[in-house]
Amino acid sequence: MPDAAMPDATPAPRKSDRRPDALTLEVVELIGDVVARFYADFEEAAAEHALTGAQARLLSLLSLEPLPMRKLAHKLRCEPSNVTGIVDRLESRGLVERRPDPADRRVKLAAVTESGRVVARGLRDELRFAREPLAGLSDEERELLRGLLRRMLAA
């Protein structure tokens, strides 16, 4: 006979331990499909510029701001030595350049050149998958989707 003073040994299920409901599973599957189609479209756009997907992603990142090599590796989820090779190939094509970091001259920044900026803009313009379905949504629907995606990313 269990002691009334002893707590139940079975812990209550945590929120993360619960099995997702069917709707959540479907949404997760749809997000996966969107990501896969986006990457396929991105790879196709990269190939049109004679770039690998990794080169195109690095170029797109650098079109926003110059970044240290280690930070690029972190954002691309790869080893710094891989980033060095990617930057070498893009640099040989005149799309990126290495610069000393003004805040710490021991650190090298990778920065997009004007030619690289043109290619990065072309990559964005050629991404049909995301643009075409979004164009079919109203401004209100796109704003709602943007807000929901921001909430998911902030969680």
DSSP file with accessible surface (Angstrom, degrees, kcal/mol):
  #  RESIDUE AA STRUCTURE BP1 BP2  ACC     N-H-->O    O-->H-N    N-H-->O    O-->H-N    TCO  KAPPA ALPHA  PHI   PSI    X-CA   Y-CA   Z-CA
    1    1 A M              0   0  227      0, 0.0     2,-0.0     0, 0.0     0, 0.0   0.000 360.0 360.0 360.0 124.4    0.0    0.0    0.0
    2    2 A P        -     0   0  122      0, 0.0     2,-0.4     0, 0.0     3,-0.0  -0.332 360.0-112.5 -68.8 145.9    1.6    3.3   -1.1
    3    3 A D    >   -     0   0  100      1,-0.1     3,-1.2     4,-0.1     0, 0.0  -0.619  16.2-140.8 -76.8 129.9    2.4    5.9    1.6
    4    4 A A  T 3  S+     0   0  104     -2,-0.4    -1,-0.1     1,-0.3     0, 0.0   0.791 101.5  56.2 -64.2 -25.5    0.2    9.0    1.2
    5    5 A A  T 3  S+     0   0   85      2,-0.1    -1,-0.3    -3,-0.0    -2,-0.0   0.679  89.9  88.4 -80.8 -18.2    3.1   11.2    2.1
    6    6 A M  S <  S-     0   0  128     -3,-1.2     3,-0.1     1,-0.1     2,-0.0  -0.690  80.6-125.9 -84.0 131.0    5.3    9.8   -0.7
    7    7 A P        -     0   0  109      0, 0.0     2,-0.1     0, 0.0    -4,-0.1  -0.349  36.6 -88.4 -71.4 155.5    4.9   11.5   -4.1
    8    8 A D        -     0   0  130      1,-0.1     0, 0.0     2,-0.1     0, 0.0  -0.415  31.5-141.5 -61.5 133.2    4.1    9.5   -7.1
    9    9 A A  S    S+     0   0   97     -2,-0.1    -1,-0.1    -3,-0.1     0, 0.0   0.683  80.2  88.3 -74.4 -16.5    7.3    8.2   -8.7
   10   10 A T  S    S-     0   0  102      3,-0.0    -2,-0.1     1,-0.0     2,-0.1  -0.748  78.1-137.9 -86.8 114.5    6.0    8.8  -12.2
   11   11 A P        -     0   0  108      0, 0.0     3,-0.1     0, 0.0    -2,-0.1  -0.379  24.2-102.3 -71.3 150.8    6.8   12.3  -13.3
   12   12 A A        -     0   0   83      1,-0.1     2,-0.1    -2,-0.1     0, 0.0  -0.431  48.8 -95.1 -66.2 143.2    4.2   14.3  -15.1
   13   13 A P        -     0   0   86      0, 0.0     2,-0.2     0, 0.0    -1,-0.1  -0.395  39.3-130.0 -63.5 135.5    4.9   14.5  -18.9
   14   14 A R    >>  -     0   0  157      1,-0.1     3,-1.3    -3,-0.1     4,-0.8  -0.500  23.7-108.5 -79.6 160.2    6.7   17.6  -19.9
   15   15 A K  G >4 S+     0   0  174      1,-0.3     3,-0.9     2,-0.2    -1,-0.1   0.895 121.4  50.7 -55.9 -40.8    5.5   19.6  -22.8
   16   16 A S  G 34 S+     0   0   95      1,-0.2    -1,-0.3     4,-0.0     0, 0.0   0.678 103.6  60.4 -74.6 -14.4    8.4   18.5  -24.9
   17   17 A D  G <4 S+     0   0   93     -3,-1.3    -1,-0.2     2,-0.1    -2,-0.2   0.647  82.8 101.0 -84.9 -15.8    7.7   14.8  -24.1
   18   18 A R  S << S-     0   0  153     -3,-0.9     3,-0.1    -4,-0.8    -3,-0.0  -0.430  82.3-111.1 -72.3 143.9    4.2   14.8  -25.6
   19   19 A R        -     0   0  209     -2,-0.1    -1,-0.1     1,-0.1    -2,-0.1  -0.539  39.9-109.0 -72.4 132.2    3.7   13.4  -29.0
   20   20 A P        -     0   0   60      0, 0.0    -1,-0.1     0, 0.0     2,-0.0  -0.295  33.5-113.8 -62.7 148.4    2.9   16.1  -31.5
   21   21 A D     >  -     0   0   89      1,-0.1     4,-2.4    -3,-0.1     5,-0.2  -0.262  31.8 -99.1 -75.6 169.5   -0.6   16.2  -32.8
   22   22 A A  H  > S+     0   0   82      1,-0.2     4,-2.3     2,-0.2     5,-0.2   0.871 122.1  53.1 -60.3 -39.5   -1.4   15.4  -36.4
   23   23 A L  H  > S+     0   0  114      2,-0.2     4,-2.6     1,-0.2    -1,-0.2   0.942 109.5  48.1 -64.2 -45.1   -1.7   19.1  -37.4
   24   24 A T  H  > S+     0   0   62      1,-0.2     4,-2.7     2,-0.2     5,-0.2   0.927 111.5  50.6 -60.9 -43.4    1.8   19.9  -35.9
   25   25 A L  H  X S+     0   0   77     -4,-2.4     4,-2.3     1,-0.2    -1,-0.2   0.905 110.7  49.1 -61.9 -40.3    3.3   16.9  -37.7
   26   26 A E  H  X S+     0   0  118     -4,-2.3     4,-2.5     2,-0.2    -2,-0.2   0.921 111.1  49.4 -65.5 -41.9    1.7   18.1  -41.0
   27   27 A V  H  X S+     0   0   65     -4,-2.6     4,-2.7     2,-0.2    -2,-0.2   0.930 110.7  50.2 -63.2 -43.0    3.0   21.6  -40.5
   28   28 A V  H  X S+     0   0   89     -4,-2.7     4,-2.4     1,-0.2    -1,-0.2   0.926 111.0  49.5 -60.9 -42.3    6.5   20.3  -39.8
   29   29 A E  H  X S+     0   0  123     -4,-2.3     4,-2.2    -5,-0.2    -1,-0.2   0.920 111.0  49.4 -62.6 -42.7    6.4   18.1  -42.9
   30   30 A L  H  X S+     0   0   88     -4,-2.5     4,-2.5     2,-0.2    -2,-0.2   0.902 109.0  51.9 -65.3 -40.3    5.3   21.1  -45.0
   31   31 A I  H  X S+     0   0   66     -4,-2.7     4,-2.7     1,-0.2    -1,-0.2   0.930 109.3  51.1 -61.2 -42.8    8.1   23.3  -43.6
   32   32 A G  H  X S+     0   0   37     -4,-2.4     4,-2.5     1,-0.2    -2,-0.2   0.909 109.8  49.5 -60.0 -41.5   10.5   20.5  -44.6
   33   33 A D  H  X S+     0   0   77     -4,-2.2     4,-2.5     2,-0.2     5,-0.2   0.906 110.7  49.9 -64.3 -41.4    9.1   20.5  -48.1
   34   34 A V  H  X S+     0   0   79     -4,-2.5     4,-2.7     2,-0.2    -2,-0.2   0.940 111.9  48.0 -62.8 -46.0    9.4   24.3  -48.4
   35   35 A V  H  X S+     0   0   70     -4,-2.7     4,-2.8     1,-0.2     5,-0.2   0.932 112.2  49.4 -61.2 -45.2   13.1   24.1  -47.2
   36   36 A A  H  X S+     0   0   59     -4,-2.5     4,-2.3     1,-0.2    -1,-0.2   0.922 113.4  45.6 -62.3 -43.9   13.9   21.3  -49.6
   37   37 A R  H  X S+     0   0  154     -4,-2.5     4,-2.4     2,-0.2    -1,-0.2   0.891 111.9  52.3 -67.9 -37.3   12.3   23.1  -52.6
   38   38 A F  H  X S+     0   0   73     -4,-2.7     4,-2.7    -5,-0.2    -2,-0.2   0.948 111.3  46.6 -62.1 -47.3   14.0   26.4  -51.6
   39   39 A Y  H  X S+     0   0  108     -4,-2.8     4,-2.8     2,-0.2    -2,-0.2   0.895 111.2  51.7 -63.7 -38.5   17.4   24.7  -51.5
   40   40 A A  H  X S+     0   0   61     -4,-2.3     4,-2.1    -5,-0.2    -1,-0.2   0.934 112.6  45.6 -63.3 -43.3   16.8   22.9  -54.8
   41   41 A D  H  X S+     0   0   16     -4,-2.4     4,-2.6     2,-0.2    -2,-0.2   0.906 112.9  50.7 -65.0 -41.1   15.9   26.3  -56.4
   42   42 A F  H  X S+     0   0   13     -4,-2.7     4,-2.7     2,-0.2    -2,-0.2   0.917 109.6  50.1 -64.0 -43.1   18.9   27.9  -54.8
   43   43 A E  H  X S+     0   0   86     -4,-2.8     4,-2.4     2,-0.2    -1,-0.2   0.898 111.0  49.9 -61.9 -40.2   21.3   25.2  -56.1
   44   44 A E  H  X S+     0   0   98     -4,-2.1     4,-1.7     2,-0.2    -2,-0.2   0.928 111.5  47.7 -65.3 -43.5   19.8   25.6  -59.6
   45   45 A A  H  X S+     0   0    0     -4,-2.6     4,-0.6     1,-0.2    -2,-0.2   0.909 111.6  51.7 -63.7 -39.3   20.3   29.4  -59.4
   46   46 A A  H ><>S+     0   0    0     -4,-2.7     5,-2.3     1,-0.2     3,-1.6   0.933 106.6  53.1 -62.1 -44.6   23.9   28.9  -58.1
   47   47 A A  H ><5S+     0   0   68     -4,-2.4     3,-2.1     1,-0.3    -1,-0.2   0.857  99.8  62.0 -61.7 -34.1   24.7   26.5  -61.0
   48   48 A E  H 3<5S+     0   0  105     -4,-1.7    -1,-0.3     1,-0.3    -2,-0.2   0.722 108.7  43.5 -64.1 -19.9   23.5   29.1  -63.5
   49   49 A H  T <<5S-     0   0   44     -3,-1.6    -1,-0.3    -4,-0.6    -2,-0.2   0.138 121.0-109.3-106.5  15.0   26.4   31.3  -62.2
   50   50 A A  T < 5S+     0   0   74     -3,-2.1     2,-0.3     1,-0.2    -3,-0.2   0.873  78.3 130.7  56.6  41.5   28.8   28.4  -62.1
   51   51 A L      < -     0   0   11     -5,-2.3    -1,-0.2    -8,-0.1    -2,-0.2  -0.901  57.9-124.7-119.3 151.9   28.8   28.3  -58.3
   52   52 A T     >  -     0   0   76     -2,-0.3     4,-2.5    -3,-0.1     5,-0.2  -0.473  36.2-105.7 -80.4 166.5   28.3   25.5  -55.9
   53   53 A G  H  > S+     0   0    3      1,-0.2     4,-2.6     2,-0.2     5,-0.2   0.908 122.3  51.2 -59.8 -41.7   25.5   25.9  -53.3
   54   54 A A  H  > S+     0   0   31      2,-0.2     4,-2.5     1,-0.2    -1,-0.2   0.908 109.8  49.5 -64.2 -40.6   28.1   26.6  -50.6
   55   55 A Q  H  > S+     0   0   15      1,-0.2     4,-2.6     2,-0.2    -1,-0.2   0.926 112.2  48.3 -63.7 -42.4   29.7   29.3  -52.7
   56   56 A A  H  X S+     0   0    0     -4,-2.5     4,-2.6     2,-0.2    -2,-0.2   0.910 111.3  49.4 -65.7 -41.4   26.4   30.9  -53.4
   57   57 A R  H  X S+     0   0   73     -4,-2.6     4,-2.4     2,-0.2    -1,-0.2   0.932 112.6  47.8 -64.1 -42.5   25.3   30.8  -49.7
   58   58 A L  H  X S+     0   0    0     -4,-2.5     4,-2.6     1,-0.2    -2,-0.2   0.937 112.2  49.3 -63.7 -44.1   28.7   32.4  -48.7
   59   59 A L  H  X S+     0   0    0     -4,-2.6     4,-1.4     1,-0.2    -1,-0.2   0.911 110.3  51.1 -61.6 -41.8   28.4   35.0  -51.4
   60   60 A S  H  X S+     0   0   24     -4,-2.6     4,-0.5     1,-0.2    -1,-0.2   0.911 110.5  49.0 -62.9 -42.0   24.8   35.8  -50.3
   61   61 A L  H >X S+     0   0   39     -4,-2.4     3,-1.3     1,-0.2     4,-1.0   0.926 111.3  49.2 -61.6 -45.5   25.9   36.2  -46.6
   62   62 A L  H 3< S+     0   0    2     -4,-2.6    50,-0.7     1,-0.3    -1,-0.2   0.730  97.2  69.3 -70.3 -20.5   28.8   38.5  -47.6
   63   63 A S  H 3< S+     0   0   14     -4,-1.4    -1,-0.3     1,-0.2    -2,-0.2   0.730 101.4  49.1 -68.9 -17.5   26.4   40.6  -49.7
   64   64 A L  H << S-     0   0  136     -3,-1.3    -1,-0.2    -4,-0.5    -2,-0.2   0.851 132.1 -30.2 -85.1 -40.3   24.9   41.7  -46.4
   65   65 A E     <  -     0   0  102     -4,-1.0    -1,-0.3    45,-0.1     2,-0.1  -0.928  68.4 -88.7-172.1 150.8   28.1   42.6  -44.6
   66   66 A P        -     0   0   53      0, 0.0    45,-0.2     0, 0.0    43,-0.0  -0.435  49.4-166.8 -64.9 143.6   31.8   41.6  -44.5
   67   67 A L  E     -A  110   0A   4     43,-2.0    43,-3.1    -2,-0.1     2,-0.0  -0.987  24.0-106.8-135.7 147.5   32.4   38.8  -42.0
   68   68 A P  E  >  -A  109   0A  35      0, 0.0     4,-2.2     0, 0.0    41,-0.2  -0.363  37.4-114.3 -65.2 152.3   35.3   37.1  -40.3
   69   69 A M  H  > S+     0   0   28     39,-1.2     4,-2.3     1,-0.2     5,-0.2   0.884 115.4  53.0 -57.9 -41.0   36.1   33.7  -41.6
   70   70 A R  H  > S+     0   0  190      1,-0.2     4,-2.2     2,-0.2    -1,-0.2   0.892 108.3  49.8 -64.1 -39.1   35.2   32.0  -38.3
   71   71 A K  H  > S+     0   0  103      2,-0.2     4,-2.7     1,-0.2    -1,-0.2   0.897 109.4  52.2 -67.6 -37.5   31.8   33.7  -38.2
   72   72 A L  H  X S+     0   0    0     -4,-2.2     4,-2.5     2,-0.2    -2,-0.2   0.925 108.5  51.0 -60.3 -44.9   31.2   32.5  -41.8
   73   73 A A  H  X>S+     0   0    4     -4,-2.3     5,-2.3     1,-0.2     4,-0.7   0.922 111.1  48.5 -59.7 -42.2   32.1   29.0  -40.8
   74   74 A H  H ><5S+     0   0  151     -4,-2.2     3,-0.8     1,-0.2    -2,-0.2   0.938 112.8  46.8 -63.7 -46.3   29.6   29.2  -37.9
   75   75 A K  H 3<5S+     0   0   89     -4,-2.7    -1,-0.2     1,-0.2    -2,-0.2   0.850 117.4  43.0 -65.5 -34.5   26.8   30.6  -40.1
   76   76 A L  H 3<5S-     0   0   35     -4,-2.5    -1,-0.2    -5,-0.2    -2,-0.2   0.474 108.0-127.9 -88.0  -4.5   27.4   27.9  -42.8
   77   77 A R  T <<5 +     0   0  222     -3,-0.8     2,-0.3    -4,-0.7    -3,-0.2   0.945  69.3 110.6  55.8  52.3   27.8   25.2  -40.2
   78   78 A C  S   <S-     0   0   37     -5,-2.3    -1,-0.2    -6,-0.1    -2,-0.1  -0.903  74.8 -77.3-143.7 174.9   31.1   24.0  -41.5
   79   79 A E    >>  -     0   0  127     -2,-0.3     4,-1.6     1,-0.1     3,-0.9  -0.460  37.9-120.4 -74.8 146.7   34.8   23.9  -40.6
   80   80 A P  H 3> S+     0   0   40      0, 0.0     4,-2.3     0, 0.0     5,-0.1   0.853 113.7  60.7 -55.7 -33.3   36.9   27.1  -41.0
   81   81 A S  H 3> S+     0   0   84      1,-0.2     4,-1.8     2,-0.2     5,-0.1   0.866 102.3  52.0 -64.7 -33.0   39.2   25.3  -43.4
   82   82 A N  H <> S+     0   0   87     -3,-0.9     4,-2.2     2,-0.2    -1,-0.2   0.908 108.2  50.9 -65.8 -41.5   36.2   24.7  -45.7
   83   83 A V  H  X S+     0   0    0     -4,-1.6     4,-3.1     1,-0.2     5,-0.3   0.906 105.6  56.4 -63.5 -39.3   35.4   28.4  -45.6
   84   84 A T  H  X S+     0   0   58     -4,-2.3     4,-2.7     1,-0.2    -1,-0.2   0.935 109.1  46.4 -58.0 -44.7   39.0   29.2  -46.6
   85   85 A G  H  X S+     0   0   16     -4,-1.8     4,-2.1     2,-0.2    -1,-0.2   0.904 112.9  48.7 -64.9 -41.7   38.7   27.0  -49.7
   86   86 A I  H  X S+     0   0   12     -4,-2.2     4,-2.4     2,-0.2     5,-0.2   0.937 113.1  47.2 -64.3 -45.8   35.4   28.5  -50.7
   87   87 A V  H  X S+     0   0    0     -4,-3.1     4,-3.2     1,-0.2     5,-0.2   0.916 109.0  55.8 -63.1 -40.7   36.7   32.0  -50.2
   88   88 A D  H  X S+     0   0   75     -4,-2.7     4,-2.3    -5,-0.3    -1,-0.2   0.933 110.1  44.9 -55.6 -47.3   39.8   31.1  -52.2
   89   89 A R  H  X S+     0   0  127     -4,-2.1     4,-0.9     2,-0.2    -1,-0.2   0.906 115.8  45.6 -67.1 -40.8   37.7   30.0  -55.2
   90   90 A L  H  <>S+     0   0    0     -4,-2.4     5,-2.6     1,-0.2     6,-0.7   0.879 112.0  52.6 -69.3 -34.8   35.4   33.0  -55.0
   91   91 A E  H ><5S+     0   0   71     -4,-3.2     3,-1.8     1,-0.2    -2,-0.2   0.908 103.7  56.5 -66.5 -38.9   38.4   35.3  -54.6
   92   92 A S  H 3<5S+     0   0  102     -4,-2.3    -1,-0.2     1,-0.3    -2,-0.2   0.783 108.1  49.1 -64.9 -23.6   40.0   33.8  -57.7
   93   93 A R  T 3<5S-     0   0  110     -4,-0.9    -1,-0.3    -3,-0.3    -2,-0.2   0.397 117.6-114.4 -92.5  -1.0   36.9   34.8  -59.7
   94   94 A G  T < 5S+     0   0   35     -3,-1.8    22,-0.4     2,-0.2    21,-0.3   0.690  85.6 115.8  77.8  19.4   36.9   38.3  -58.3
   95   95 A L  S   <S+     0   0    8     -5,-2.6    18,-2.3    20,-0.2     2,-0.3   0.727  77.9  18.6 -94.1 -25.5   33.7   37.9  -56.3
   96   96 A V  E     -B  112   0A   3     -6,-0.7     2,-0.3    16,-0.3    16,-0.2  -0.935  63.6-161.9-137.1 164.5   35.1   38.3  -52.8
   97   97 A E  E     -B  111   0A  74     14,-2.7    14,-2.8    -2,-0.3     2,-0.4  -0.966  20.8-119.9-142.5 157.1   38.2   39.7  -51.2
   98   98 A R  E     +B  110   0A  66     -2,-0.3    12,-0.2    12,-0.2    10,-0.0  -0.836  32.9 177.9 -98.5 139.0   40.0   39.4  -47.9
   99   99 A R  E     -B  109   0A  96     10,-2.6    10,-3.8    -2,-0.4     2,-0.1  -0.981  34.4-104.0-135.2 150.8   40.5   42.5  -45.8
  100  100 A P  E     -B  108   0A  49      0, 0.0     8,-0.2     0, 0.0     5,-0.2  -0.475  41.9-111.5 -70.0 143.9   42.0   43.2  -42.4
  101  101 A D  E >   -B  104   0A  33      6,-2.5     3,-0.8     3,-0.7     6,-0.2  -0.667  18.9-143.8 -74.3 123.1   39.4   43.8  -39.7
  102  102 A P  T 3  S+     0   0  112      0, 0.0     3,-0.3     0, 0.0    -1,-0.2   0.812 101.1  51.1 -60.5 -26.8   39.6   47.4  -38.7
  103  103 A A  T 3  S+     0   0   92      1,-0.3     2,-0.2     2,-0.0    -2,-0.0   0.750 130.2  12.5 -80.9 -24.1   38.8   46.4  -35.1
  104  104 A D  E X   - B   0 101A  50     -3,-0.8     3,-2.4     3,-0.2    -3,-0.7  -0.739  63.8-161.5-156.5  98.1   41.5   43.7  -35.0
  105  105 A R  E 3  S+     0   0A 185      1,-0.3    -1,-0.1    -3,-0.3    -2,-0.0   0.629  89.3  68.1 -64.8  -9.7   44.1   43.6  -37.7
  106  106 A R  E 3  S+     0   0A 212     -6,-0.1     2,-0.4    -5,-0.1    -1,-0.3   0.716  90.7  77.1 -76.7 -19.9   44.9   40.0  -36.9
  107  107 A V  E <  S-     0   0A  46     -3,-2.4    -6,-2.5    -6,-0.2     2,-0.5  -0.749  74.3-144.5 -95.8 137.4   41.5   38.9  -38.1
  108  108 A K  E     - B   0 100A 105     -2,-0.4   -39,-1.2    -8,-0.2     2,-0.4  -0.855  10.3-154.3-100.4 133.1   40.7   38.7  -41.8
  109  109 A L  E     -AB  68  99A  20    -10,-3.8   -10,-2.6    -2,-0.5     2,-0.5  -0.835   9.2-139.7-100.5 143.2   37.3   39.6  -43.1
  110  110 A A  E     -AB  67  98A   0    -43,-3.1   -43,-2.0    -2,-0.4     2,-0.4  -0.880  28.4-177.5 -97.0 133.1   35.8   38.2  -46.2
  111  111 A A  E     - B   0  97A   1    -14,-2.8   -14,-2.7    -2,-0.5     2,-0.2  -0.989  26.5-115.6-135.0 144.5   34.0   40.9  -48.2
  112  112 A V  E     - B   0  96A   6    -50,-0.7   -16,-0.3    -2,-0.4     2,-0.2  -0.509  27.1-140.0 -76.2 141.9   32.0   40.9  -51.4
  113  113 A T     >  -     0   0   26    -18,-2.3     4,-2.5    -2,-0.2     5,-0.2  -0.443  33.3 -97.6 -87.4 175.4   33.4   42.8  -54.4
  114  114 A E  H  > S+     0   0  121      1,-0.2     4,-2.1     2,-0.2     5,-0.2   0.921 128.4  51.3 -62.6 -39.6   31.1   44.8  -56.7
  115  115 A S  H  > S+     0   0   75    -21,-0.3     4,-2.0     1,-0.2    -1,-0.2   0.909 110.0  49.8 -62.0 -40.7   31.1   41.9  -59.1
  116  116 A G  H  > S+     0   0    0    -22,-0.4     4,-2.9     2,-0.2    -2,-0.2   0.880 107.0  54.4 -65.0 -36.0   30.2   39.6  -56.3
  117  117 A R  H  X S+     0   0   85     -4,-2.5     4,-2.5     2,-0.2    -1,-0.2   0.915 107.4  50.8 -65.1 -39.0   27.3   41.9  -55.3
  118  118 A V  H  X S+     0   0   78     -4,-2.1     4,-2.3     2,-0.2    -2,-0.2   0.931 112.4  46.3 -63.6 -43.7   25.9   41.7  -58.8
  119  119 A V  H  X S+     0   0   23     -4,-2.0     4,-2.5     2,-0.2    -2,-0.2   0.933 111.6  51.3 -65.9 -42.9   26.1   37.9  -58.8
  120  120 A A  H  X S+     0   0    0     -4,-2.9     4,-2.1     1,-0.2    -2,-0.2   0.909 110.2  49.6 -61.2 -40.8   24.5   37.8  -55.3
  121  121 A R  H  X S+     0   0  105     -4,-2.5     4,-2.5     1,-0.2    -1,-0.2   0.919 109.7  51.9 -63.3 -41.5   21.7   40.0  -56.5
  122  122 A G  H  X S+     0   0   15     -4,-2.3     4,-1.6     1,-0.2    -2,-0.2   0.898 106.7  53.7 -61.6 -40.4   21.2   37.8  -59.5
  123  123 A L  H  < S+     0   0    0     -4,-2.5     4,-0.4     1,-0.2     3,-0.3   0.936 110.7  45.9 -58.8 -47.7   20.9   34.7  -57.2
  124  124 A R  H >< S+     0   0  111     -4,-2.1     3,-1.1     1,-0.2    -2,-0.2   0.911 111.6  51.9 -62.6 -41.9   18.2   36.4  -55.3
  125  125 A D  H 3< S+     0   0   95     -4,-2.5    -1,-0.2     1,-0.2    -2,-0.2   0.777 107.2  53.9 -66.3 -26.8   16.3   37.5  -58.4
  126  126 A E  T 3< S+     0   0   45     -4,-1.6     2,-1.6    -3,-0.3    -1,-0.2   0.466  75.1 108.2 -89.3  -1.7   16.4   33.9  -59.8
  127  127 A L    <>  +     0   0   19     -3,-1.1     4,-1.0    -4,-0.4     5,-0.1  -0.581  38.4 164.8 -78.7  90.8   14.8   32.3  -56.8
  128  128 A R  H  >  +     0   0   74     -2,-1.6     4,-2.6     2,-0.2    -1,-0.2   0.840  59.4  68.5 -77.3 -35.6   11.5   31.5  -58.4
  129  129 A F  H  4 S+     0   0   31      1,-0.2     5,-0.2    -3,-0.2    -1,-0.2   0.931 108.1  35.2 -55.1 -50.2   10.2   29.0  -55.9
  130  130 A A  H  > S+     0   0   32      1,-0.2     4,-1.4     2,-0.1    -1,-0.2   0.904 119.5  49.5 -72.1 -39.1    9.7   31.5  -53.0
  131  131 A R  H  X S+     0   0  116     -4,-1.0     4,-2.1     2,-0.2    -2,-0.2   0.927 106.5  51.9 -70.1 -46.0    8.7   34.5  -55.1
  132  132 A E  H  X S+     0   0  120     -4,-2.6     4,-0.8     1,-0.2    -1,-0.2   0.941 112.7  41.3 -64.4 -49.3    6.0   32.9  -57.3
  133  133 A P  H >4 S+     0   0   70      0, 0.0     3,-0.8     0, 0.0     4,-0.3   0.902 114.6  53.3 -66.3 -35.3    3.8   31.3  -54.5
  134  134 A L  H >< S+     0   0   66     -4,-1.4     3,-1.7     1,-0.2    -2,-0.2   0.859 100.3  61.1 -66.1 -32.8    4.2   34.4  -52.3
  135  135 A A  H 3< S+     0   0   72     -4,-2.1    -1,-0.2     1,-0.3    -3,-0.1   0.789  97.8  60.1 -63.9 -24.2    3.0   36.6  -55.2
  136  136 A G  T << S+     0   0   68     -4,-0.8     2,-0.3    -3,-0.8    -1,-0.3   0.545  93.0  83.2 -80.2  -6.9   -0.3   34.7  -55.0
  137  137 A L  S <  S-     0   0   58     -3,-1.7     2,-0.0    -4,-0.3    -3,-0.0  -0.703  84.7-113.7 -95.5 152.0   -0.9   35.7  -51.4
  138  138 A S     >  -     0   0   55     -2,-0.3     4,-2.6     1,-0.1     5,-0.2  -0.284  31.8-105.4 -73.3 165.9   -2.4   39.0  -50.4
  139  139 A D  H  > S+     0   0  104      1,-0.2     4,-2.6     2,-0.2     5,-0.2   0.914 123.8  52.5 -57.2 -41.3   -0.3   41.6  -48.6
  140  140 A E  H  > S+     0   0  158      1,-0.2     4,-2.3     2,-0.2    -1,-0.2   0.911 109.2  48.2 -63.3 -42.3   -2.2   40.7  -45.4
  141  141 A E  H  > S+     0   0   93      2,-0.2     4,-2.8     1,-0.2    -1,-0.2   0.910 112.2  48.9 -66.0 -41.1   -1.5   37.0  -45.8
  142  142 A R  H  X S+     0   0   86     -4,-2.6     4,-2.9     2,-0.2    -2,-0.2   0.907 111.4  49.7 -65.7 -39.4    2.3   37.7  -46.5
  143  143 A E  H  X S+     0   0  115     -4,-2.6     4,-2.5    -5,-0.2    -2,-0.2   0.912 111.9  48.6 -64.5 -40.8    2.4   39.9  -43.4
  144  144 A L  H  X S+     0   0  110     -4,-2.3     4,-2.5     2,-0.2    -2,-0.2   0.941 112.6  47.7 -63.2 -46.2    0.7   37.2  -41.3
  145  145 A L  H  X S+     0   0   65     -4,-2.8     4,-2.8     1,-0.2     5,-0.2   0.927 111.2  51.2 -61.1 -45.0    3.1   34.6  -42.6
  146  146 A R  H  X S+     0   0  125     -4,-2.9     4,-2.6     1,-0.2    -1,-0.2   0.939 111.1  48.3 -57.6 -46.1    6.1   36.9  -41.9
  147  147 A G  H  X S+     0   0   31     -4,-2.5     4,-2.2     1,-0.2    -1,-0.2   0.912 112.1  48.3 -62.4 -42.5    4.9   37.4  -38.4
  148  148 A L  H  X S+     0   0   76     -4,-2.5     4,-2.3     2,-0.2    -1,-0.2   0.918 112.2  48.8 -65.0 -42.7    4.4   33.7  -37.8
  149  149 A L  H  X S+     0   0   82     -4,-2.8     4,-2.5     1,-0.2    -2,-0.2   0.914 110.5  51.1 -64.5 -40.6    7.8   32.8  -39.2
  150  150 A R  H  X S+     0   0  160     -4,-2.6     4,-2.0    -5,-0.2    -1,-0.2   0.905 109.9  50.1 -62.1 -41.9    9.5   35.5  -37.0
  151  151 A R  H  X S+     0   0  184     -4,-2.2     4,-1.3    -5,-0.2    -1,-0.2   0.913 110.8  49.6 -62.5 -41.6    7.7   34.1  -33.9
  152  152 A M  H  < S+     0   0  110     -4,-2.3     3,-0.3     1,-0.2    -2,-0.2   0.926 112.9  46.5 -63.3 -43.0    8.9   30.6  -34.8
  153  153 A L  H  < S+     0   0  152     -4,-2.5    -1,-0.2     1,-0.2    -2,-0.2   0.816 111.3  51.7 -70.1 -29.4   12.5   31.8  -35.3
  154  154 A A  H  <        0   0   90     -4,-2.0    -1,-0.2    -5,-0.2    -2,-0.2   0.719 360.0 360.0 -79.1 -20.2   12.5   33.8  -32.0
  155  155 A A     <        0   0  120     -4,-1.3    -3,-0.0    -3,-0.3    -4,-0.0  -0.236 360.0 360.0 -68.4 360.0   11.2   30.8  -30.0
